[in-house]
Amino acid sequence: MNTPNDWTTTHDLAVVYIALAYGTDHDLSDEELAVLKDALRAWRSMEEPAVQDLIVEAATVFTEQEAEREFQRAVQDLRSALSPEERRNTVRHLIRIAEADGVLLEREQGLIHTLAEAWSLKGLSEDLLEDTSAVV
């Protein structure tokens, strides 16, 4: 991993959110970005410039390094760093991000299931995704 020395758990969350919002369809809609920012602010209170900088740092690591490896690293680091309730909340945020543009892609749903399984939350993701809009 070649992340900056000041890398935080919030950066890892941003990598996971970016993997979902951008990595699944190579498009980051304004709606997805707004929900992604809200999810990061829910984790750590930040002003707009700080949250924007954090997203840029995480997106740079995600896009300039091996994206799959960075996602897997962030998932494992977050499994250790977050409590079970924080991991559940992260899955809920991921679902909100995935639905923000009005379309829940099959790849987005798959990524959420993969993450939930890695965090021993598979049942939660299945329950939450059952209540969502149609999968495309």
Short mmCIF file of the C-alpha atoms (twelve columns), coordinates in Angstrom:
data_MODEL
# 
_entry.id   MODEL 
# 
loop_
_atom_site.group_PDB 
_atom_site.id 
_atom_site.type_symbol 
_atom_site.label_atom_id 
_atom_site.label_alt_id 
_atom_site.label_comp_id 
_atom_site.label_asym_id 
_atom_site.label_seq_id 
_atom_site.Cartn_x 
_atom_site.Cartn_y 
_atom_site.Cartn_z 
_atom_site.pdbx_PDB_model_num 
ATOM 1   C CA . MET A 1   0.000   0.000   0.000   1 
ATOM 2   C CA . ASN A 2   1.334   3.416   -0.916  1 
ATOM 3   C CA . THR A 3   -1.089  5.608   0.980   1 
ATOM 4   C CA . PRO A 4   0.003   8.891   2.562   1 
ATOM 5   C CA . ASN A 5   1.341   8.883   6.122   1 
ATOM 6   C CA . ASP A 6   -1.719  10.773  7.390   1 
ATOM 7   C CA . TRP A 7   -4.128  8.105   6.085   1 
ATOM 8   C CA . THR A 8   -7.096  7.550   8.416   1 
ATOM 9   C CA . THR A 9   -10.033 5.223   8.878   1 
ATOM 10  C CA . THR A 10  -12.152 7.929   7.239   1 
ATOM 11  C CA . HIS A 11  -9.920  7.673   4.150   1 
ATOM 12  C CA . ASP A 12  -10.567 3.912   4.081   1 
ATOM 13  C CA . LEU A 13  -14.305 4.579   4.282   1 
ATOM 14  C CA . ALA A 14  -13.959 6.991   1.361   1 
ATOM 15  C CA . VAL A 15  -12.138 4.316   -0.679  1 
ATOM 16  C CA . VAL A 16  -14.986 1.860   -0.063  1 
ATOM 17  C CA . TYR A 17  -17.616 4.492   -0.903  1 
ATOM 18  C CA . ILE A 18  -15.736 5.468   -4.080  1 
ATOM 19  C CA . ALA A 19  -15.376 1.808   -5.075  1 
ATOM 20  C CA . LEU A 20  -19.153 1.574   -4.959  1 
ATOM 21  C CA . ALA A 21  -20.099 4.953   -6.409  1 
ATOM 22  C CA . TYR A 22  -17.448 5.167   -9.116  1 
ATOM 23  C CA . GLY A 23  -15.768 1.778   -9.398  1 
ATOM 24  C CA . THR A 24  -18.904 -0.168  -10.324 1 
ATOM 25  C CA . ASP A 25  -19.872 1.948   -13.359 1 
ATOM 26  C CA . HIS A 26  -17.066 4.510   -13.840 1 
ATOM 27  C CA . ASP A 27  -19.543 7.316   -13.258 1 
ATOM 28  C CA . LEU A 28  -19.904 9.445   -10.144 1 
ATOM 29  C CA . SER A 29  -23.186 11.328  -10.317 1 
ATOM 30  C CA . ASP A 30  -23.784 14.548  -8.420  1 
ATOM 31  C CA . GLU A 31  -26.381 12.713  -6.333  1 
ATOM 32  C CA . GLU A 32  -23.955 9.940   -5.433  1 
ATOM 33  C CA . LEU A 33  -21.267 12.463  -4.557  1 
ATOM 34  C CA . ALA A 34  -23.649 14.380  -2.279  1 
ATOM 35  C CA . VAL A 35  -24.673 11.213  -0.410  1 
ATOM 36  C CA . LEU A 36  -21.030 10.083  -0.244  1 
ATOM 37  C CA . LYS A 37  -20.088 13.414  1.363   1 
ATOM 38  C CA . ASP A 38  -22.963 13.103  3.845   1 
ATOM 39  C CA . ALA A 39  -21.841 9.572   4.746   1 
ATOM 40  C CA . LEU A 40  -18.309 10.788  5.444   1 
ATOM 41  C CA . ARG A 41  -19.616 13.711  7.507   1 
ATOM 42  C CA . ALA A 42  -21.724 11.270  9.534   1 
ATOM 43  C CA . TRP A 43  -18.516 9.478   10.420  1 
ATOM 44  C CA . ARG A 44  -16.422 12.536  11.153  1 
ATOM 45  C CA . SER A 45  -17.585 16.145  11.324  1 
ATOM 46  C CA . MET A 46  -15.786 18.019  8.542   1 
ATOM 47  C CA . GLU A 47  -16.238 21.257  6.660   1 
ATOM 48  C CA . GLU A 48  -16.758 21.125  2.888   1 
ATOM 49  C CA . PRO A 49  -13.111 21.771  1.901   1 
ATOM 50  C CA . ALA A 50  -11.872 19.028  4.239   1 
ATOM 51  C CA . VAL A 51  -14.370 16.436  3.007   1 
ATOM 52  C CA . GLN A 52  -13.587 17.369  -0.603  1 
ATOM 53  C CA . ASP A 53  -9.835  16.969  0.040   1 
ATOM 54  C CA . LEU A 54  -10.399 13.597  1.703   1 
ATOM 55  C CA . ILE A 55  -12.449 12.369  -1.268  1 
ATOM 56  C CA . VAL A 56  -9.745  13.515  -3.701  1 
ATOM 57  C CA . GLU A 57  -7.020  11.752  -1.681  1 
ATOM 58  C CA . ALA A 58  -9.022  8.513   -1.493  1 
ATOM 59  C CA . ALA A 59  -10.034 8.665   -5.162  1 
ATOM 60  C CA . THR A 60  -6.408  9.216   -6.164  1 
ATOM 61  C CA . VAL A 61  -5.286  6.139   -4.244  1 
ATOM 62  C CA . PHE A 62  -8.223  4.142   -5.655  1 
ATOM 63  C CA . THR A 63  -7.638  5.160   -9.278  1 
ATOM 64  C CA . GLU A 64  -3.841  5.411   -9.410  1 
ATOM 65  C CA . GLN A 65  -3.138  2.155   -7.610  1 
ATOM 66  C CA . GLU A 66  -4.673  -1.245  -8.180  1 
ATOM 67  C CA . ALA A 67  -8.313  -0.475  -7.407  1 
ATOM 68  C CA . GLU A 68  -9.312  -4.006  -6.352  1 
ATOM 69  C CA . ARG A 69  -6.312  -4.294  -4.043  1 
ATOM 70  C CA . GLU A 70  -7.030  -0.908  -2.447  1 
ATOM 71  C CA . PHE A 71  -10.676 -1.842  -1.933  1 
ATOM 72  C CA . GLN A 72  -9.734  -5.170  -0.313  1 
ATOM 73  C CA . ARG A 73  -7.131  -3.472  1.898   1 
ATOM 74  C CA . ALA A 74  -9.651  -0.843  3.028   1 
ATOM 75  C CA . VAL A 75  -12.292 -3.524  3.738   1 
ATOM 76  C CA . GLN A 76  -9.860  -5.492  5.906   1 
ATOM 77  C CA . ASP A 77  -8.583  -2.394  7.724   1 
ATOM 78  C CA . LEU A 78  -12.153 -1.249  8.403   1 
ATOM 79  C CA . ARG A 79  -13.162 -4.686  9.681   1 
ATOM 80  C CA . SER A 80  -10.537 -4.252  12.406  1 
ATOM 81  C CA . ALA A 81  -11.101 -0.542  13.024  1 
ATOM 82  C CA . LEU A 82  -14.908 -0.389  13.144  1 
ATOM 83  C CA . SER A 83  -17.269 -1.810  15.716  1 
ATOM 84  C CA . PRO A 84  -20.047 -4.131  14.472  1 
ATOM 85  C CA . GLU A 85  -22.538 -1.239  14.709  1 
ATOM 86  C CA . GLU A 86  -20.230 1.056   12.719  1 
ATOM 87  C CA . ARG A 87  -19.880 -1.635  10.052  1 
ATOM 88  C CA . ARG A 88  -23.685 -1.977  9.900   1 
ATOM 89  C CA . ASN A 89  -24.005 1.797   9.516   1 
ATOM 90  C CA . THR A 90  -21.400 1.736   6.746   1 
ATOM 91  C CA . VAL A 91  -23.437 -0.863  4.837   1 
ATOM 92  C CA . ARG A 92  -26.512 1.351   5.241   1 
ATOM 93  C CA . HIS A 93  -24.553 4.317   3.857   1 
ATOM 94  C CA . LEU A 94  -23.382 2.193   0.923   1 
ATOM 95  C CA . ILE A 95  -26.960 1.335   0.048   1 
ATOM 96  C CA . ARG A 96  -27.931 5.036   0.184   1 
ATOM 97  C CA . ILE A 97  -24.997 5.905   -2.080  1 
ATOM 98  C CA . ALA A 98  -25.906 3.128   -4.529  1 
ATOM 99  C CA . GLU A 99  -29.520 4.324   -4.698  1 
ATOM 100 C CA . ALA A 100 -28.706 8.043   -4.865  1 
ATOM 101 C CA . ASP A 101 -28.841 8.242   -8.656  1 
ATOM 102 C CA . GLY A 102 -32.130 6.347   -8.779  1 
ATOM 103 C CA . VAL A 103 -30.587 3.162   -10.195 1 
ATOM 104 C CA . LEU A 104 -29.291 0.232   -8.146  1 
ATOM 105 C CA . LEU A 105 -26.915 -1.611  -10.431 1 
ATOM 106 C CA . GLU A 106 -26.324 -5.328  -10.081 1 
ATOM 107 C CA . ARG A 107 -22.583 -4.586  -9.686  1 
ATOM 108 C CA . GLU A 108 -23.362 -2.183  -6.820  1 
ATOM 109 C CA . GLN A 109 -25.499 -4.791  -5.121  1 
ATOM 110 C CA . GLY A 110 -22.729 -7.371  -5.603  1 
ATOM 111 C CA . LEU A 111 -20.113 -5.090  -4.065  1 
ATOM 112 C CA . ILE A 112 -22.361 -4.445  -1.049  1 
ATOM 113 C CA . HIS A 113 -22.884 -8.195  -0.581  1 
ATOM 114 C CA . THR A 114 -19.124 -8.822  -0.892  1 
ATOM 115 C CA . LEU A 115 -18.347 -6.228  1.744   1 
ATOM 116 C CA . ALA A 116 -21.127 -7.391  4.064   1 
ATOM 117 C CA . GLU A 117 -19.892 -10.966 3.775   1 
ATOM 118 C CA . ALA A 118 -16.327 -9.899  4.581   1 
ATOM 119 C CA . TRP A 119 -17.686 -8.126  7.661   1 
ATOM 120 C CA . SER A 120 -20.003 -11.020 8.685   1 
ATOM 121 C CA . LEU A 121 -23.078 -8.888  7.897   1 
ATOM 122 C CA . LYS A 122 -24.443 -10.747 4.867   1 
ATOM 123 C CA . GLY A 123 -27.936 -11.120 6.349   1 
ATOM 124 C CA . LEU A 124 -28.135 -7.379  6.963   1 
ATOM 125 C CA . SER A 125 -27.253 -6.479  3.379   1 
ATOM 126 C CA . GLU A 126 -29.783 -8.974  2.018   1 
ATOM 127 C CA . ASP A 127 -32.531 -7.578  4.249   1 
ATOM 128 C CA . LEU A 128 -31.731 -3.972  3.395   1 
ATOM 129 C CA . LEU A 129 -31.370 -4.591  -0.316  1 
ATOM 130 C CA . GLU A 130 -34.720 -6.399  -0.443  1 
ATOM 131 C CA . ASP A 131 -36.394 -3.102  0.444   1 
ATOM 132 C CA . THR A 132 -34.680 -1.144  -2.335  1 
ATOM 133 C CA . SER A 133 -35.721 -0.213  -5.833  1 
ATOM 134 C CA . ALA A 134 -35.361 -2.512  -8.807  1 
ATOM 135 C CA . VAL A 135 -31.874 -3.758  -9.625  1 
ATOM 136 C CA . VAL A 136 -30.545 -2.935  -13.102 1 
# 
